């Protein structure tokens, strides 16, 4: 089973790499017609906008990141808008409880995310990290998501590394809180009537310090505090699935 799982994951990686190579080759073949960066954006049907350092948006997100990752430095903040998501947004606008959450992933997955958005992994095998079941995992702590983001070494300075994190507006709707992992044999997944699952954790942001945006989205940028939950089984940090 383990070998089959690894081979399946390899196929997923190769598929994403194939997409990347096709885009790069096509951009190269159209150098006389369109700037390669413009071609990339056109291929993804995605808009990338740099957020100014002096803007209030940059300041509040930087505070959110540093709350759990004070040793890291924010270098760039880019707003990503996918064309397909603007079409289906109305469906999720009706769901309450929108929160800005972190999502870490491998470099080879970015092409698929930019092209198709975030989707539940299409794999018949349970992932060891998906202890609360099959789904898309988010967290309110940057330090957690950075563990799933591939670091890029600085060739001029071996002591410096770069990594990226996706920040997503997540429509959680009605949350179901869970204090222990999924029992795969019993197939315990999300209960009927709920839209998302939240793990009961040992620590996390001080939710009394949340920043509320004009559109109602919550940014949990308070300092990390112990939650003092008495449940026997707890995750280390908050996870939203």
Buried (B, 14 or more C-beta within 10 A) or exposed (E): EEEEBEEEBEEBEEEBEEBBEEBBEEBEEBEEEEEBEEBBBEBBEBEEEEEEEEEEEBEBBBBBBBBBBEEBEBEEBEEBEBEEBEEEEEEBEEBEBBBBBBBBBEBBBBBBBBBEBBEEBEBEBBEEEBBBBBBBBBBBBBBBBBEBBBEEEEEEEEEEEBBBBBBBBBBBBEBBEBBBBBEEEEEBBBEEEBBBBBBBBBBBBBEEBBBEEEEEBBBBBBEBEEBEBEEEEBBEBBBBB
